[in-house]
Amino acid sequence: MWNTDKVCVIAGNITPIDVITHVPILCEEADIPYVYVTSKEDLANAGATKRPTCCVLVLSKPTKGELAEEIQKKLKTEYDEVSTEIASLAASMF
């Protein structure tokens, strides 16, 4: 059973590949779903950073503190929509 509170996004064009080969194993051990994207530049742009990024862990809630309840509900709804879409795309690939 996958942990639905988080998803790991991994860039596929990392060199040397040894930099990220352990990440999927860690995700599987922690029951965190993961997905690959084409480039580290695209991943950085999606994360609003200028530096190329090899992987990102997307959380549905903050690790510290609390958000207002209405913000939590909105973010959880958006997260659920995205995670459902990712699961659907992943299922169609196999």
Secondary structure, 3 states (H helix, E strand, C coil): CCCCCEEEEEECCCCCHHHCCCHHHHHHHCCCCEEEECCHHHHHHHCCCCCCCCEEEEECCCCCCCCCHHHHHHHHHHHHHHHHHHHHHHHHHC
